[in-house]
Amino acid sequence: MIHTIALTMFLGQPLILYGGIFTFFCIITTATFGLLHFKGIITIPFKWHPRLALLTITVAVIHAFLGLSILWGF
């Protein structure tokens, strides 16, 4: 059931592909915000870094769950 969601085609690619791309961009954005704040280059408040980290973890868990549903067939 859940694996059908992961394999749903959207713009010619399975949905899980877009989840992986979004997860990657979340990781890059979170790391960039933390690094730029650490170096004092950016004016975005530091409170956004933990929020982005939480978003990244949530998206990564959903992406992993969808991937495992394909592998294990649930």
N, C-alpha and C positions, 0 to 999 in steps of 0.2 A: 504494500500500500504506500508506504513512505518513499520507497525507491522510485515509484512512478512520478512523484513530485520532483525528485532529483533529476530524473531523466526527461522531464518535460522539455520539449524543444521550444526555444525562444530565439527568434532571429537566426534560425538554422543551427543553433548550438544548444546543448543540454543546460538546464538551469544551474546545475552544480558548477559549471565552468564560470559563470558570472559570479557565483558565490565565492569562488576561489580568487578571482580577480579583485573583488571588493574586499576580501580579507587581506590580500596583499597590500592594497592601497591603504587600508586602515593601519596595518603594521608600519608602513613607511611614514604615514602622516603622524602617528603617535611618536615614533622615534625622532622624527624631524622636529616636532614641537618640543620634545624634551631636550634635544641637543641644542636647538636655537635658544631656548630659555636658559640653559646651563651656560652658554657662551655669552648671554646678554644681548643677543642680536635682535630678538623679537619682542614685541610689546604685548603679545597675547598673554593674558594672565595664566599663571601656572595651574590654576584650578581646572583648566581644560585638559591638561595632560592626563590626570587620572580618569576623567570622563571618557576620553578617547581610548584609554587602555581598557576600560570596562566594555565599551562598544566593540573593541577589537576582540576581546575574549569571548563575548557573546556571539559575534559573527563567526569566529573560528570554531566554537563548539557546535553551532548549527551546521556549518559546512562539514565538519568532521562527522556529525551524526548522519547527514545526508549521504556522505561518502560510504560510511559503514553500512548504511541501509542497502546500498547497491551491492556491497560485498557479501553481506550476510542475508540479504533477501527479505528484510522486514519492511 
